[in-house]
Amino acid sequence: MKRARFDCYSGTACPVESTLELIGGKWKGMILFHLMNDAMRFGELQRAMGNITQRMLTKQLRELEDVGLIHREIFSEVPPRVEYSLNEKGHTLRPVLLALKEWGESYGLELAQSALAIKDRQDGPPAQ
């Protein structure tokens, strides 16, 4: 994870910056969203996420665990079983994640499609 600037609380945007530093990026928000309702095993989470690699999922889960947003429980079984869940602090993000989902349903998909269309126009027609 890149070095955070959490000592800038004199600025009004710093709490936003520090929060995005913890949950931002392509995958962390989605991981937290999938863990909102139930604990999940690694494979379940990877299938729910879609095209995330095993290495990237492991890295993101470790970072979320290190900052104190998720809990990793190891069961003493054969074969070993590990489950991931939101801890108490992680659950406090529920309204934020639901607000992001609602905003995405209202605006995000449309804006993403517009951005993709602009990028396609800039790149020109596909080579044949």
Secondary structure, 3 states (H helix, E strand, C coil): CCCCCCCCCCCCCHHHHHHHHHHCCCCHHHHHHHCCCCCEEHHHHHHHHCCCCHHHHHHHHHHHHHCCCEEEEEECCCCCEEEEEECHHHHCCHHHHHHHHHHHHHHHHHHHHHHHHHHHHHHCCCCC
